Amino acid sequence: MKRNYALFLVLAALIAAFTGATHAATVGFWQFNEKDPGQQADGTAGAILDSSGNGHHGTAVGNPLPLYVHGPSDPPSAIQLTVGNTIEDRIEVPHSPDFDLMLADLQDYTIEAIVKLGSEAVFGSAIITKRGTTGTGWSLRTASSGVPSLYIEGTGLNFTHPEPQGVTPINDGLWHHVAVVIDATSDPALSSVTFYVDHVEDAKVLITDTIYAGGDWVNENIANTHDVWIGDFIGRASDQFVGAIDAVRFSTGILTPDQFLSVIPEPSSVVLLLVGLLSLFARRRS
């Protein structure tokens, strides 16, 4: 009986991890599976689907429009963003306060993406951003050496300088999962940004170690009325994403590596694992 009860607890924890904890905190989740590889994106407003259930659908922008390519997950589509077009390739998601960083309210965040960047993707290759040409905002992008970085700017030119960043370059032409976890605490000195590359912790930076011009913004809500852009930052060519994106997810709360987006196992494999565990539990009870 005790063995069955222990197995039940393990099974319940697995089910919660895969079906509850991760998705309950999801604010926006774009998987770029609207079309098959080789097809051009639909430029209709809202045609890039948000699978979080929150309705944050996006619009593909570009001239010509971005192309779908093969990605590492199932379904296999990703979106390719090309530099040098008449209109810079990007995905525009209409403004929502859901994507503001409410640091004064001690809200934590996890921002993830599955990306493939070329060696030419160095400083400023924007993955996802919410900021206009000036003022308060944030951006998950690459630093000069191709490592992931997070730019945050509060009011009065208080911003992260140098930006919190990881140590592992991701601009090697391979698919990588990259995540940044923003941990806001009541003590600003302990607020931190932690980077993960391929589900392994890459670097942890205290926000107060990277403050420029005062640093009061650590206790600010980083809020604005700008749209969310995937693949571009304030319409500046030097900050445009170079490569392909398989998925982007924005979540509230601190997710752990076992809750991050993953391409192995695929979702179908996870379902099979849960079914197998349920069957095992049923057989042991009988």
N, C-alpha and C positions, 0 to 999 in steps of 0.2 A: 504493500500500500504506500509506504513512504517513497519507494522508488518511483511509483506511478505519479505521486504528487510532485516530486522533484522534476520529473519529465514534463509535467503539465506546466510548471512555473517557467521552465526554459522555453517551452513552446509559446506560452503567452507573451514572454518577453520578445521573442522573435517576431511574432505577429504584430506587436505594438511598434517595434522598430521599423518594420517594412510598410505597415499600413496606417500608422497613426502619427507617430512623433514627427516624421519628416514632412508629410503632406499637410498636417494641421497648421504648420507655420509658413507654408508656401504662399508668397504674395504674387509672384509672376514666374512663369515657367514656359520658355519658348524652345521647342524641339526641332523646328525647321523640317518637318516631315510633310509639308503640304503638297509637294510634288516629287516626282521621281528624279534621280540624278540625270543631268543633261538638259533639264527643262529650265526655262527662265521663270523668275519669280513673278507673281501677279502683283501689279502695282496698286491694286484696289485697296482703299482704306480698310484696315482690319483683316486683311487676307493672311497675315502672319499670325498664327493662332497661339493664344496663351492657354496652355493646358492646366493651369492652376485652378480653373473654375471661377476666377475673379474677373474675367472679362477684359483683361489688359491686352487686347489684340493690337498688333502693330501693322505698319505699312512699309513695304519695301520701297526704297528710294534709290535711284541711280539712272544714269543715261549712258549706256543701256542698263537695264535692270539687272540685279545680281542673278547668278546662276546657282542651281542646286547641283551638288556634287556628292560623291559617295562619302559617307561618314563611318565611324567605327561601331555604331550601335544599330539596333534593330527596332524600328525600320531604319534603313541605312542612309537616309538623306541628311545632308548638311548644307549650309549656304556659303557660297564663295563670294568674298567681297574684294573687288578689284580697285586698285589705286590708279588715278589718272583719268577717270571718266569725267565728262563734262559736268555732271552732278555726282558728288561723292557717294559711293555705295554706303548704305546704312539701313538700319531698321528703326523707324520712329514709332514710339509708343506714347500715346497722349498722356499729358501730365496727370499724375494722381499723387496726393499726399502719402499714399501707401509706400512710395519709394523715397520719401524723405528720411534722413537719419535722425531719429528723435533721441539724441544723446542726452539732452537735459532730462528726459523722462526715463533715463537709464534703460532704454531699449537696446537689446543686442541684435546683431544681424549676421547672416551668412550669405555671401555672394559667390556663386560658382559658375564655371563655364568649362566646356570641353572644346578645346581649340587646337588648330594646327597652324603654326606661324612659321613663315620663312625667315631666313637669316637677315633679310632686309628689314624685318620688324624690330626696331630698336625703340628709342625713346618716344613715348607717347602713343604707341599703337593701342588705341582704345578698345576695350572689350565691351564695357557697359558704363554709361555715364549719365548723370543728371545735373547739368550745369550749362548756363549760357556763356556768352563771351566775357561777361564780368559777373562778379558776385558769388554768393554762397552756393556751394554745390560739391559734388564728389565725382570721382572717376576711378574705376578699376582698369588699369592699363599696364603697359610695360615700361620699365626704366631703360636707361641708355644701354645697358648690357643685355637686354632681352629678358630680364627677370620680372616677375609680376610686382606691381606697385599699386598703392592706393593714394590718390590725391583727395584731400578734404580741405575745403575753404569755408571759414565762417565769416562773420561780419567784420568790417574794419581791417581787411587784409590779414586776418589771422589765419594762417594756413600751415599745412604740414610741409616743412622744409628742413632737411631733405625728406622726401616722401618715404613713409614706411615701405619697405620692399623686401622681397625674398632674396635668396642667394643662388637659386638654380635657374639658369636660362631655359626658356621654353620656346625659343625661336630656332629650333633645329629641324623643322620640316616634319616633325612627328606629332601624333595626337597626344595631347596632355589634358588631364583634369587639373584645373587650378581653382583654389578656393581661398577666400579671405574671410576671417571671422573677426568681427568687431565686438569687443567685450567692453561695455560701458559699466562703470561702477560708481558708487557714491563718492569715492575718493578719486578725483581726476588723475592723481599720480599713478593709479593702478589701471586706468583704462588702457586697453592694448589692442593691437592688430596682429593677428596670427595668420601667416600664409601657409598653404599646403600645396604641394605639387605631387600629383598622382597619389593622393591620399596619405602622403607622408608629411609631417610637419617640417616646414622649410625654414621659417624664421618667426620669431615673436618680438614685436617692437612696442615699447611703451609709447603711447601717443605723446606724452609730455616730453619725450626725448627728441621730438621732431617739430616742435612748435616754432613758428616765426612770428615776430611782431606781437608778443604779449601772451598769447595762448589762452585767453579767456574763453575762446570758442569751444574748448573741451567740454564745457558745461552748456553749450548751445544745442538747440535743435537745428540741424543743417537742412533747412527747408527753403523751397523756391517754387516757382510756377512753371519751370521748364519741363519739356518733354523728356522722356527717357530715350536715349539713343544707344543702340547696339551697333558697334563697329565704327563709331566716329565720336569726336570730342570738339565741341564748339565750331564745327564746320571748318576746321583747319587741316589742310592736307598733311601736314607733318604729324598729325595725331590720328590719322585714319588707320583703321585696322588693316593688316596685311595678312591674308590667309583665309582659312575656312573656320566656321563655327558650327559645331554639332548641337550644342544646347547651352542655354543660359538659365540660371535659376536664382531668384532673389527671395530670401526667406528671413522672417524675423526669428530671433532666438539663436542660440549657439548650437550648431549641428556638429556632431563628431564624425570622424572619417567613415565609420560604419554606416552613417546616415547620408553621406555624400552621394551625388550622382555617380553612377558606375556603368560601364559598358560590359563588364564581366563580373558576376553573371548577368545576363540579360533578364529583363523582367519576367519572361516566361520561365526561365530557369529558377527564379525565386519562387514563383508559384508552385512549380514542381517540388521544390524543396519543402515548402510548407505542407503540401499534400502528403508527401512522404512521411514527414514527422507526425502528421495527424494519423496516418495509417498505422505507424509504429505504436503510437500511444494507444490507439484502439485495440491493437492486437495484444498489447501487454495487459490492458485492463481485462480483456476476455480470458 
